[in-house]
Amino acid sequence: MTKHYLVLLRHGQSQWNLENRFTGFHDIELSENGTKEAENAGKRLKAANIAFDNAFTSTLQRAYTTAEIALKTAGEDNVLEAMVRHDDLRERDYGDLTGQNKDEAREKFGEEQVHIWRRSYDVPPPGGESLQDVVEKRVRPYYEQHIKPLVDDGRNVLVAAHGNSLRALLIILGQETPDTINGAEIPTGTPLVFEIENGKITGRYFLDKELAA
C-alpha cells in the first residue's frame, strides 16, 4: 500500500480563545484571526498536495467552519459535500468553568487547582469531563468505528476538531500517553500531518511553514 495521510486540524482561533475563556461545549464563532488561520491551513494543505477522500468534524461551528474554509481554500469542495459532523468529536466539556476567564478562574480557585482541572488526565472540572472521559467515552469509540476503517483502507482523512478531542486522538493513535500528553500542544489552524505506510505511522509533522501571500 502506498503512503497516505491522516491530518488533524484544530479549529482556528475562536472569539473565546481570544478572550481567554474556557469554551468547552459552548458554540462560539471564529474570530477574524481564526478565519485567516483556517484559510492559511487550506493553503498549506494545497501546497502539500494532500487530496482528501474523507473529512470529519464536530458539531460545533468553530470546528466545522474551519473545515469548510480550509477545504474550500484547498480546492477540496467534493470532500466538503460529504463531510461528517458528530458530537463525539466536540471539545472537552469544561462544566462549571465554561465561559469563565482563565485568569479569573485562577484567582478564584487557585493556580494549582485550575492547573489540575486543565491538565490532569483523569480529574474533571466541576460538572465537566476529564481528558480520560473524552478519550474513552467519546473519541476512541467513534474513531475505531468510523475513521480507523478508512485510514486502514488507505484513504486520506481530515479530522477538524478541538484541542482536547485531537489530544485524545494522539493517545488513541499511540503517539502520546496519559503521562506525555501535557507536552503535546496543537496550535490553532495548523494542520498536523501523519504519514502512514502499511498500516503504520511513519511521519508526524506540522504544516506550519509561512506561505507567500
C-alpha positions in Angstrom: 0.0 0.0 0.0 1.3 3.4 -0.9 1.8 6.3 1.5 -1.3 8.1 2.7 -2.3 10.7 5.2 -4.3 11.4 8.3 -4.4 15.1 9.1 -5.6 16.6 12.4 -6.7 20.2 12.3 -7.5 22.2 15.4 -10.0 24.9 14.6 -8.9 28.5 14.1 -8.9 30.9 17.0 -12.4 31.4 18.4 -13.8 34.5 19.9 -13.5 32.9 23.3 -9.9 31.8 22.7 -9.2 35.5 22.0 -11.0 36.4 25.3 -9.1 33.7 27.2 -12.3 31.9 28.3 -13.0 28.2 28.9 -15.1 27.3 25.9 -15.9 23.6 26.0 -19.3 22.7 24.5 -20.3 26.4 24.1 -20.9 27.0 20.4 -18.8 30.1 19.7 -17.8 31.6 16.3 -14.3 32.0 14.9 -12.5 35.3 15.5 -11.3 37.3 12.5 -7.9 35.9 13.1 -9.4 32.4 13.3 -10.9 32.8 9.8 -7.5 33.7 8.5 -5.9 30.7 10.2 -8.4 28.4 8.5 -7.6 30.0 5.1 -3.9 29.5 5.7 -4.5 25.9 6.7 -6.2 25.3 3.4 -3.3 27.0 1.5 -0.8 24.8 3.3 -2.8 21.6 2.6 -3.0 22.6 -1.1 0.8 23.3 -1.2 1.5 19.9 0.4 -0.6 18.2 -2.4 -2.8 16.3 0.1 -6.1 15.5 -1.6 -8.6 14.1 0.9 -11.0 11.2 0.5 -13.0 11.9 3.7 -13.4 14.6 6.3 -14.8 14.5 9.8 -15.5 17.4 12.2 -17.5 18.2 15.3 -20.9 19.8 15.6 -19.5 23.0 17.0 -19.3 25.8 14.5 -15.7 26.8 15.2 -14.6 23.3 14.1 -16.9 22.8 11.1 -16.4 26.3 9.8 -12.6 25.9 10.0 -13.0 22.6 8.0 -15.3 24.3 5.4 -12.9 27.2 4.9 -9.8 25.1 4.8 -11.3 22.6 2.3 -12.7 25.3 0.0 -9.3 27.1 0.1 -7.6 23.8 -0.8 -9.9 23.2 -3.7 -11.5 20.1 -2.0 -15.1 21.0 -2.4 -16.1 17.5 -3.3 -14.9 16.3 0.1 -16.7 19.1 1.8 -20.1 17.9 0.4 -19.7 14.6 2.2 -18.1 15.8 5.4 -19.4 14.2 8.6 -20.2 16.2 11.7 -20.5 14.4 15.1 -21.0 15.3 18.7 -18.3 12.8 19.8 -15.6 15.0 18.3 -16.6 18.0 20.3 -14.3 19.8 22.7 -14.0 18.6 26.3 -16.9 19.7 28.4 -15.5 22.2 31.0 -18.7 22.1 33.1 -18.9 24.9 35.6 -15.8 26.6 34.2 -17.4 27.2 30.8 -17.4 30.9 30.0 -15.1 31.9 32.8 -11.9 33.8 32.1 -9.0 31.5 32.8 -7.1 34.2 34.8 -10.1 35.0 36.8 -10.6 31.3 37.5 -7.1 31.0 38.8 -7.7 33.9 41.2 -11.0 32.3 42.3 -9.9 28.7 42.7 -6.1 28.9 42.9 -3.4 28.3 40.2 -2.8 24.7 41.3 -6.4 23.7 41.3 -7.1 25.2 37.8 -3.9 23.5 36.5 -5.2 20.2 37.8 -8.5 20.7 36.1 -6.9 21.7 32.8 -4.0 19.3 32.6 -4.6 16.2 34.7 -5.7 13.1 32.7 -8.4 11.8 35.0 -9.7 14.7 37.1 -12.7 16.6 35.6 -13.6 20.2 36.4 -16.9 20.5 38.4 -19.7 19.3 36.2 -17.4 18.6 33.3 -15.3 15.9 31.6 -11.7 14.7 32.2 -9.5 14.1 29.2 -9.8 10.4 30.0 -13.6 10.7 29.6 -13.1 12.3 26.2 -10.7 9.5 25.1 -12.6 6.5 26.4 -16.3 7.6 26.2 -16.3 9.5 23.0 -13.4 9.8 20.7 -12.0 6.3 20.9 -15.3 4.5 20.1 -16.0 7.0 17.3 -12.6 6.8 15.8 -12.5 3.0 15.8 -15.9 2.6 14.3 -16.0 5.4 11.7 -12.5 6.7 11.0 -10.0 3.9 11.5 -11.5 1.6 8.8 -11.0 4.4 6.3 -7.4 5.0 7.4 -6.7 1.3 7.3 -8.1 1.2 3.8 -5.5 3.7 2.6 -7.7 6.8 2.5 -6.5 10.3 3.1 -8.6 11.6 6.0 -9.0 15.0 7.6 -10.3 15.4 11.2 -11.0 19.0 12.1 -11.8 19.3 15.7 -10.7 20.8 19.0 -7.6 20.9 21.2 -8.7 18.2 23.6 -10.5 15.9 21.1 -7.4 16.0 19.0 -5.2 15.4 22.0 -7.4 12.4 22.7 -6.7 11.1 19.2 -2.9 11.4 19.8 -3.4 9.0 22.7 -5.6 6.7 20.6 -3.1 6.6 17.8 -0.3 5.6 20.2 1.6 8.8 19.6 1.2 10.1 23.2 0.4 8.5 26.6 -1.6 9.9 29.5 1.8 10.8 31.0 3.2 12.6 28.0 0.0 14.3 26.6 0.6 17.5 28.6 3.6 18.3 26.4 1.7 17.9 23.2 0.5 21.3 22.0 -1.6 21.6 18.9 -1.7 25.2 17.7 -5.0 26.6 16.2 -5.3 26.4 12.5 -2.1 24.4 11.9 -2.5 21.0 10.2 -0.8 18.1 11.9 0.1 15.5 9.3 0.6 11.8 9.9 2.2 9.8 7.1 1.0 6.2 7.1 2.6 3.3 5.2 1.5 -0.4 5.6 -0.8 0.5 8.5 2.0 2.2 10.5 2.6 5.9 11.2 6.0 6.7 9.6 6.0 10.5 9.9 4.4 13.2 12.0 4.8 17.0 11.4 3.0 20.3 11.3 2.4 22.2 8.1 3.4 25.5 9.7 5.7 27.0 7.0 4.6 30.5 6.1 3.4 30.8 2.6 3.7 33.8 0.3 0.5 35.8 0.0 
